[in-house]
Amino acid sequence: MNISYQNLDNGLAKTLLKISSKLENILEAIGKLGAWLSLPLIGIIMFDIISRKFFVLGSTKLQEMEWHLHAALFLLALGYAYLKNSHVRIEVIREGFSTKLKAILEVIGVIIFILPYTGLIVWFGIDFVSRSYGLQEVSSALTGLSHRWVIKAFVPMGMAFLWLAGISVLLRNISYLIGLKSNNQILIDTSQAMSPELSNATEELVKSVQAEENK
């Protein structure tokens, strides 16, 4: 069975999941674009190591480019990682919670922490970048890279992507809670299938056993 918001009847929950899905598609494309930066990053690191080891050459520009590419990769993929639940969680306590409590905590966490925090960084980050651009800031090293504002721009950009990811996660968790309240099993299954953060190993095991028994 293909579990998708498109299988739902029209309503608020379907709209929420549709918006969440569209945001996820955008952030997935951005995250994959950022992942491609790992190739030049690896190439530069290998060249830097080989040139230093065998030719006693060193380049401040190459070292700074490594830091810049690593930062850009991380910030571009940050929002997508949150959507896919690939970030670090404290699972010792949380793993034992029901999916309903997980959804409630996720909603609270997004509203109280993620959205305000990322919003502030974007707000102040824009001024941070504009001042760097106005000053034509360069590296503090004499032979370092110029145009420091370029890499600084990835900070508010990455936080903006994380803000959008927070909205996407918030919408699908709200949809899940709506499904629980209305006792709409199709909505519950659809919302949970779209929400890796709501995965529950025990519930998945029970469902698999029930599916085997129904065969």
LINZI-V7011 format. One record per pair of residues at least 24 apart in sequence whose C-alpha atoms are under 7 Angstrom apart, sorted by the first residue. I is the first residue (numbers start at 0). J is the second residue. D is the distance in whole Angstrom. If there is no record, write none. Layout:
# LINZI-V7011
I:J:D
I:J:D
This chain:
# LINZI-V7011
2:189:6
3:189:6
4:189:6
7:186:7
12:174:5
15:170:5
15:171:7
15:174:7
16:170:7
16:171:6
16:174:7
19:167:4
19:170:6
19:171:6
22:163:7
22:167:6
23:167:7
26:78:7
26:79:5
26:160:7
27:79:6
29:75:6
29:76:7
30:75:6
30:76:4
30:79:6
33:72:5
33:75:5
33:76:6
34:72:6
36:68:6
36:72:6
40:65:6
40:68:6
59:142:6
59:143:5
60:142:7
60:143:5
60:144:6
63:143:7
63:144:7
67:150:6
71:153:6
74:153:7
74:154:7
74:157:4
75:157:5
77:157:7
77:161:6
78:160:5
78:161:4
78:164:5
79:164:7
81:164:7
82:164:6
82:168:7
83:195:6
84:195:6
84:196:6
98:197:6
98:199:7
99:176:7
101:197:6
102:172:5
102:197:7
106:169:6
106:172:7
109:165:6
109:169:6
113:162:7
113:165:7
114:162:6
114:165:7
117:158:5
117:159:7
117:162:6
118:162:7
120:155:6
120:158:7
121:155:4
121:158:6
121:159:6
124:154:7
124:155:5
125:155:6
128:152:6
